[in-house]
Amino acid sequence: MRADRSRLPEVGRDPGFTFPLIVRHVLQGGLQVRTAEHYTVPVVTMVVQVEGGAVADPLGSEGLAAMARSDRPPKVQGSADRERVRS
């Protein structure tokens, strides 16, 4: 069967959709969890958000997160120092 592409298809009504109920839970360790069940889609999705970085630094230890991060080596002066940090 060939499609007739010489004209646009008729515009119909949007299909109905009901947003699932979002339920809040707190686990024993204090972790806050929100669940939404939608049984028409066979997919499980998780998003984890962790409070961290400068916001989580204790008072009096501001900058601790920046010093502790491990995504970059510390800044050093001179090539001899740089080689020592890499090894």
HELIX and SHEET records of a PDB file:
HELIX    1   1 GLY A   53  ALA A   56  5                                   4    
HELIX    2   2 LEU A   64  ALA A   68  1                                   5    
HELIX    3   3 SER A   79  ARG A   86  1                                   8    
SHEET    1   A 2 ILE A  22  VAL A  26  0                                        
SHEET    2   A 2 GLN A  32  ALA A  36 -1                                        
END                                                                             
